Amino acid sequence: MMSVSDILQLVALCAVIFFPLGYAARHSVRRLTALVRPIFFKPRYLKPVGTIHRRTDVKADQQHD
């Protein structure tokens, strides 16, 4: 069975290893997700950004104003 001091040493060792690795990989992971996102998560049902145009033949009903 592991003692409490062994568990704390493992936690400290993992923190010493993985925090700097995560900080160093932050830039490359951001670039990788920007490349992968359009491939796997395509916005299929979204309309492109732009102005909303109302049809010219649609008029407000004067009776209900």
N, C-alpha and C positions, 0 to 999 in steps of 0.2 A: 504494500500500500504506500502511496506517495504522501509525504508529509506536506504541511502547509508551506514550508519554506521552499520545497521543490516546485510546487505549483506557482508560487510567486516568482521564482527564478525563471520558469518557462514563460510566464506572462511578460516579464521584463525582457527576456531574450527575443520573443516575438515582436515586442514593441520596438526594440532597437533595430531589428531587421526590417520589419514591414512598414513602419512609418516613413523612413527615408526612401524606401523603394516606391511607395505610393506617391510621395511628393515628387520624386524624379520622373515617374511615369505619367504624371498628370497632363503634361503637354502632349505627349504622343497618344494618350488614350482619347483626349479631346479631338485630335485630328482624325483618329481612327473611327470614332463614332460619327463624325461629320461625313466621312466617306461611306460608312455602312448604312446609315439611316435612310438615305434616299433609295437604296437598293431593296431593303427589307420592309420599310414602312412607307410605302408610297401613298401620298394623299389622294386616294382615288375619288372620294366623294366630295372633295372641297372644290369650290369654284376659285379661279384665280383672283388675286387681289386687284381691285379696280373700282371704278365708280359704278354706282347702281343707276341704271337707266330705266325710266318709266316709259311705258309705251305711250305714244302720242294720242292714240285713239281712246285711251281710258280717261274719262272725265268724271269729276265729282258730281254726285247726284244732288241737285239744288234743293230737292224736297227734304232731304235729311240733314242739311246743314243748319 
